Amino acid sequence: MEFNVSRFKIIFLVIKSGMKSVEKADKIVVMNEGKVESVGRHDELLKNSILYKEMVKKSQQTEKHIY
């Protein structure tokens, strides 16, 4: 049996505190208090979403911290 994945739309939901894998996504949905705040690629959201920009900044600070 042959299985052709090109016929299917695949959606991954990632809930994550680190941003590295999220940055590579085709579409990122930023939610705040259960509502969509903005949608776009990483570079678009850095320009258009204050909330996303803050999340990236906090994630980078956390990555630099040595436990």
N, C-alpha and C positions, 0 to 999 in steps of 0.2 A: 504494500500500500504506500502510495506517495503522498506526502503531506506538504502542501505549498503554503508557507506562512505569508507570502506577499498578498494574499487575499484578505488577510485579517488586519484589523487595526489593534495594535497592542498599546495598552496604557499601563504605566507603572506609577504607583503612588508611593512616594518616598517621604517619610516623615523623619527628619534627621536634624541633629544639632550641628554637625559639621557640614561645610558647604562644598567641599571639593567635588564630590560626585554629582551634586545638584547643578553645579556650574556648567556641566557638559550636556545637560538636558536640552531637547529641542524646544520644549515649552515648560515654563515654570509658572505655577499659580501661587501667588502670595495671598495668604488668608490672614485676616485679623478679626478676632472675636466671631468666628463662624461665617464671615463674609469675605468675598473675593475683593482684595485690595488692588491687585494688578496682575497682569498676565504678560509673559514675554520671555525672551531669551535672557541669559545672564547679562550681556552687555546692554540690552535695552532697559532692563530693570535697574541697573546701576545708574542710568541716566534719569529714569522716570519714577522710581519708587523710593521714597525716603525710608520706608520700613525695610525694604530689601537691602538697601545700602547699609543700614544700621546692623542688620543681621549678619551681613558679610563682614563688617568691621569687627563685631563681637566675636565671630567665629575665628577670624585671623588672630585676634588677641588671645583667644583660648588655645589655639594651635601653638603659639609661641611660649605659652606657660609651661614650665617644667615642674612636674609633680614629684 
